[in-house]
Amino acid sequence: MERALPILEIEGTDFLVDVKKLEFKEKENPKNSISLFDMRDLGKGRGYVLEYSPQEKNIPSLFSSTMTVSVTIPEMVALDPEGMSEKYGVPLEMFATKNDFDLMVDQTALKERFSGLLPIVDIAGHPFYVDLRMDMLRPKDDFLSNGIVFSKIEDYYVDEKELYSIPYNPKSHEFQEIDFSSITEIPQDIIVVSFPHETILDPVGYNRKHGLDELANLKQTNLKSHFKAGQVSWKDTGIVEAIRENKANSLKSETPKSVDQVKRRGPKL
């Protein structure tokens, strides 16, 4: 039997506290929900501030002129300690000294990052440092490689999957551009790999690079010391269709012209 979720009343409306999704769902209308990350984080265990519309029972919609009320929401460890203990594997008896940040952010990985260690991405068996100061994934122990420069792979970011999917040369440890307009066969020495955005790979480095607070958004993204890139099948890249179309166009250009076509296109006398 599922555990009954705690209830938080916001301006006369009951909301269920859902720590699994880190959101608040209206009890009488579960489709109406408010994400924890749509609130302003006060930090240091002080909770969150929500600009709430009693009329819409949510954050006011875009261009709405409805009246809003600033509501302070306690931390999740206070609203549902049992749920947070279960989700993050921290005993309840330790909660006296823990806040949301302590539980939601990997403190070991954070300590390592602050000590100067860069996150690592394993790509096809080779480790790459996430080096945002150099704007790249830098291959370990390969100083001849150009690596994978983020500014050169912007067009390979897939929004709906929240991943980069890039052609990669395992021998040179580099991103390798492919001309889809002329390719006629699948490259033998190239594979397609996928990995997350810089905000996931190194949120601390990303914050520093863009002048944000080092700890900004860490509750939402968390942070990890190690990642493993996925491998994408060529058939999922659109290359098969490109090859078919390029071959068809090549055949058209090679088709011998009829006598009539030659006469029509010949020089005028």
Contacts in CASP RR format, 6 or more apart in sequence:
PFRMAT RR
TARGET T0000
AUTHOR 0000-0000-0000
METHOD contacts of the structure
MODEL  1
MERALPILEIEGTDFLVDVKKLEFKEKENPKNSISLFDMRDLGKGRGYVL
EYSPQEKNIPSLFSSTMTVSVTIPEMVALDPEGMSEKYGVPLEMFATKND
FDLMVDQTALKERFSGLLPIVDIAGHPFYVDLRMDMLRPKDDFLSNGIVF
SKIEDYYVDEKELYSIPYNPKSHEFQEIDFSSITEIPQDIIVVSFPHETI
LDPVGYNRKHGLDELANLKQTNLKSHFKAGQVSWKDTGIVEAIRENKANS
LKSETPKSVDQVKRRGPKL
3 82 0 8 1.000
3 83 0 8 1.000
5 16 0 8 1.000
5 17 0 8 1.000
5 18 0 8 1.000
5 80 0 8 1.000
6 16 0 8 1.000
6 17 0 8 1.000
6 79 0 8 1.000
6 80 0 8 1.000
7 14 0 8 1.000
7 15 0 8 1.000
7 16 0 8 1.000
7 17 0 8 1.000
7 27 0 8 1.000
8 14 0 8 1.000
8 15 0 8 1.000
8 16 0 8 1.000
8 17 0 8 1.000
8 24 0 8 1.000
8 73 0 8 1.000
8 79 0 8 1.000
9 15 0 8 1.000
10 24 0 8 1.000
10 50 0 8 1.000
10 52 0 8 1.000
10 57 0 8 1.000
10 71 0 8 1.000
10 73 0 8 1.000
11 52 0 8 1.000
11 54 0 8 1.000
11 69 0 8 1.000
11 71 0 8 1.000
12 54 0 8 1.000
13 26 0 8 1.000
13 27 0 8 1.000
13 54 0 8 1.000
13 57 0 8 1.000
14 26 0 8 1.000
14 27 0 8 1.000
14 28 0 8 1.000
15 24 0 8 1.000
15 25 0 8 1.000
15 26 0 8 1.000
15 27 0 8 1.000
15 34 0 8 1.000
16 24 0 8 1.000
16 25 0 8 1.000
16 26 0 8 1.000
16 27 0 8 1.000
16 30 0 8 1.000
17 24 0 8 1.000
17 76 0 8 1.000
17 79 0 8 1.000
17 80 0 8 1.000
18 24 0 8 1.000
18 25 0 8 1.000
18 33 0 8 1.000
19 76 0 8 1.000
19 80 0 8 1.000
19 83 0 8 1.000
19 84 0 8 1.000
19 87 0 8 1.000
20 87 0 8 1.000
21 33 0 8 1.000
22 35 0 8 1.000
22 36 0 8 1.000
22 37 0 8 1.000
22 76 0 8 1.000
23 33 0 8 1.000
23 34 0 8 1.000
23 35 0 8 1.000
23 36 0 8 1.000
24 33 0 8 1.000
24 34 0 8 1.000
24 36 0 8 1.000
24 73 0 8 1.000
25 32 0 8 1.000
25 33 0 8 1.000
26 32 0 8 1.000
26 33 0 8 1.000
26 57 0 8 1.000
29 57 0 8 1.000
32 57 0 8 1.000
32 58 0 8 1.000
34 50 0 8 1.000
34 58 0 8 1.000
34 59 0 8 1.000
36 48 0 8 1.000
36 76 0 8 1.000
36 219 0 8 1.000
37 219 0 8 1.000
37 220 0 8 1.000
38 50 0 8 1.000
38 59 0 8 1.000
39 48 0 8 1.000
39 49 0 8 1.000
39 50 0 8 1.000
39 73 0 8 1.000
40 48 0 8 1.000
40 49 0 8 1.000
40 50 0 8 1.000
41 47 0 8 1.000
41 48 0 8 1.000
41 219 0 8 1.000
42 48 0 8 1.000
42 49 0 8 1.000
42 72 0 8 1.000
43 99 0 8 1.000
43 101 0 8 1.000
44 99 0 8 1.000
45 75 0 8 1.000
45 99 0 8 1.000
45 100 0 8 1.000
45 101 0 8 1.000
46 75 0 8 1.000
47 72 0 8 1.000
47 73 0 8 1.000
47 74 0 8 1.000
47 75 0 8 1.000
47 100 0 8 1.000
48 72 0 8 1.000
48 73 0 8 1.000
48 75 0 8 1.000
49 70 0 8 1.000
49 71 0 8 1.000
49 72 0 8 1.000
49 73 0 8 1.000
50 59 0 8 1.000
50 70 0 8 1.000
50 71 0 8 1.000
50 72 0 8 1.000
50 73 0 8 1.000
51 59 0 8 1.000
51 60 0 8 1.000
51 68 0 8 1.000
51 69 0 8 1.000
51 70 0 8 1.000
51 71 0 8 1.000
52 58 0 8 1.000
52 59 0 8 1.000
52 68 0 8 1.000
52 69 0 8 1.000
52 70 0 8 1.000
52 71 0 8 1.000
53 59 0 8 1.000
53 60 0 8 1.000
53 64 0 8 1.000
53 66 0 8 1.000
53 67 0 8 1.000
53 68 0 8 1.000
53 69 0 8 1.000
54 67 0 8 1.000
54 69 0 8 1.000
55 66 0 8 1.000
55 67 0 8 1.000
56 64 0 8 1.000
56 66 0 8 1.000
60 66 0 8 1.000
60 68 0 8 1.000
73 79 0 8 1.000
75 99 0 8 1.000
75 100 0 8 1.000
76 84 0 8 1.000
76 100 0 8 1.000
77 84 0 8 1.000
77 95 0 8 1.000
77 98 0 8 1.000
77 99 0 8 1.000
77 100 0 8 1.000
77 103 0 8 1.000
81 92 0 8 1.000
81 95 0 8 1.000
82 92 0 8 1.000
84 90 0 8 1.000
84 95 0 8 1.000
84 100 0 8 1.000
84 103 0 8 1.000
85 91 0 8 1.000
85 92 0 8 1.000
85 95 0 8 1.000
88 103 0 8 1.000
88 104 0 8 1.000
90 98 0 8 1.000
90 103 0 8 1.000
100 219 0 8 1.000
101 215 0 8 1.000
101 218 0 8 1.000
101 219 0 8 1.000
104 218 0 8 1.000
104 219 0 8 1.000
104 222 0 8 1.000
105 215 0 8 1.000
105 218 0 8 1.000
105 219 0 8 1.000
105 222 0 8 1.000
105 223 0 8 1.000
106 222 0 8 1.000
106 223 0 8 1.000
106 224 0 8 1.000
109 223 0 8 1.000
109 224 0 8 1.000
109 225 0 8 1.000
110 204 0 8 1.000
110 218 0 8 1.000
110 223 0 8 1.000
112 225 0 8 1.000
113 119 0 8 1.000
113 202 0 8 1.000
113 204 0 8 1.000
113 205 0 8 1.000
113 223 0 8 1.000
113 225 0 8 1.000
114 204 0 8 1.000
117 225 0 8 1.000
118 129 0 8 1.000
118 130 0 8 1.000
118 131 0 8 1.000
118 202 0 8 1.000
119 129 0 8 1.000
119 130 0 8 1.000
119 201 0 8 1.000
119 202 0 8 1.000
119 223 0 8 1.000
119 224 0 8 1.000
119 225 0 8 1.000
119 226 0 8 1.000
119 227 0 8 1.000
120 127 0 8 1.000
120 128 0 8 1.000
120 129 0 8 1.000
120 130 0 8 1.000
120 140 0 8 1.000
120 225 0 8 1.000
120 226 0 8 1.000
120 227 0 8 1.000
121 127 0 8 1.000
121 128 0 8 1.000
121 130 0 8 1.000
121 137 0 8 1.000
121 195 0 8 1.000
121 201 0 8 1.000
121 226 0 8 1.000
121 227 0 8 1.000
121 228 0 8 1.000
121 229 0 8 1.000
122 128 0 8 1.000
122 226 0 8 1.000
122 227 0 8 1.000
122 228 0 8 1.000
122 229 0 8 1.000
123 137 0 8 1.000
123 148 0 8 1.000
123 168 0 8 1.000
123 173 0 8 1.000
123 193 0 8 1.000
123 195 0 8 1.000
123 229 0 8 1.000
124 168 0 8 1.000
124 170 0 8 1.000
124 191 0 8 1.000
124 193 0 8 1.000
124 229 0 8 1.000
124 231 0 8 1.000
126 139 0 8 1.000
126 140 0 8 1.000
126 142 0 8 1.000
126 170 0 8 1.000
126 173 0 8 1.000
127 139 0 8 1.000
127 140 0 8 1.000
128 137 0 8 1.000
128 138 0 8 1.000
128 139 0 8 1.000
128 140 0 8 1.000
128 147 0 8 1.000
128 148 0 8 1.000
128 173 0 8 1.000
129 137 0 8 1.000
129 138 0 8 1.000
129 139 0 8 1.000
129 140 0 8 1.000
130 137 0 8 1.000
130 198 0 8 1.000
130 201 0 8 1.000
130 202 0 8 1.000
131 137 0 8 1.000
131 138 0 8 1.000
132 150 0 8 1.000
132 198 0 8 1.000
132 202 0 8 1.000
132 205 0 8 1.000
132 206 0 8 1.000
132 208 0 8 1.000
132 209 0 8 1.000
133 209 0 8 1.000
135 149 0 8 1.000
135 150 0 8 1.000
135 151 0 8 1.000
136 147 0 8 1.000
136 148 0 8 1.000
136 149 0 8 1.000
136 150 0 8 1.000
137 147 0 8 1.000
137 148 0 8 1.000
137 150 0 8 1.000
137 195 0 8 1.000
138 147 0 8 1.000
139 145 0 8 1.000
139 147 0 8 1.000
139 173 0 8 1.000
142 173 0 8 1.000
145 172 0 8 1.000
145 173 0 8 1.000
145 174 0 8 1.000
146 172 0 8 1.000
146 174 0 8 1.000
146 175 0 8 1.000
147 173 0 8 1.000
147 174 0 8 1.000
147 175 0 8 1.000
148 166 0 8 1.000
148 168 0 8 1.000
148 174 0 8 1.000
148 175 0 8 1.000
149 175 0 8 1.000
150 198 0 8 1.000
152 175 0 8 1.000
153 164 0 8 1.000
153 166 0 8 1.000
153 175 0 8 1.000
156 164 0 8 1.000
156 165 0 8 1.000
156 166 0 8 1.000
157 163 0 8 1.000
157 164 0 8 1.000
157 197 0 8 1.000
158 164 0 8 1.000
158 165 0 8 1.000
161 194 0 8 1.000
162 196 0 8 1.000
162 197 0 8 1.000
162 200 0 8 1.000
163 194 0 8 1.000
163 195 0 8 1.000
163 196 0 8 1.000
163 197 0 8 1.000
164 194 0 8 1.000
164 195 0 8 1.000
164 196 0 8 1.000
164 197 0 8 1.000
165 192 0 8 1.000
165 193 0 8 1.000
165 194 0 8 1.000
165 232 0 8 1.000
165 237 0 8 1.000
166 175 0 8 1.000
166 192 0 8 1.000
166 193 0 8 1.000
166 194 0 8 1.000
167 175 0 8 1.000
167 176 0 8 1.000
167 177 0 8 1.000
167 178 0 8 1.000
167 187 0 8 1.000
167 190 0 8 1.000
167 191 0 8 1.000
167 192 0 8 1.000
168 174 0 8 1.000
168 175 0 8 1.000
168 176 0 8 1.000
168 190 0 8 1.000
168 191 0 8 1.000
168 192 0 8 1.000
168 193 0 8 1.000
169 175 0 8 1.000
169 176 0 8 1.000
169 189 0 8 1.000
169 190 0 8 1.000
170 189 0 8 1.000
170 191 0 8 1.000
171 189 0 8 1.000
176 190 0 8 1.000
178 187 0 8 1.000
178 190 0 8 1.000
178 239 0 8 1.000
180 238 0 8 1.000
180 239 0 8 1.000
180 242 0 8 1.000
181 242 0 8 1.000
181 246 0 8 1.000
182 246 0 8 1.000
183 239 0 8 1.000
183 242 0 8 1.000
183 243 0 8 1.000
183 246 0 8 1.000
184 243 0 8 1.000
184 246 0 8 1.000
184 247 0 8 1.000
184 250 0 8 1.000
185 243 0 8 1.000
186 234 0 8 1.000
186 239 0 8 1.000
186 240 0 8 1.000
186 243 0 8 1.000
191 231 0 8 1.000
192 231 0 8 1.000
192 232 0 8 1.000
192 233 0 8 1.000
192 234 0 8 1.000
192 237 0 8 1.000
193 229 0 8 1.000
193 230 0 8 1.000
193 231 0 8 1.000
193 232 0 8 1.000
194 229 0 8 1.000
194 230 0 8 1.000
194 231 0 8 1.000
194 232 0 8 1.000
195 201 0 8 1.000
195 227 0 8 1.000
195 229 0 8 1.000
195 230 0 8 1.000
196 227 0 8 1.000
198 206 0 8 1.000
199 206 0 8 1.000
199 217 0 8 1.000
199 221 0 8 1.000
200 221 0 8 1.000
201 227 0 8 1.000
202 223 0 8 1.000
203 216 0 8 1.000
203 217 0 8 1.000
203 218 0 8 1.000
203 221 0 8 1.000
203 222 0 8 1.000
203 223 0 8 1.000
204 214 0 8 1.000
204 215 0 8 1.000
204 218 0 8 1.000
204 223 0 8 1.000
205 214 0 8 1.000
206 212 0 8 1.000
207 213 0 8 1.000
207 214 0 8 1.000
207 215 0 8 1.000
207 216 0 8 1.000
207 217 0 8 1.000
208 214 0 8 1.000
234 240 0 8 1.000
257 265 0 8 1.000
END
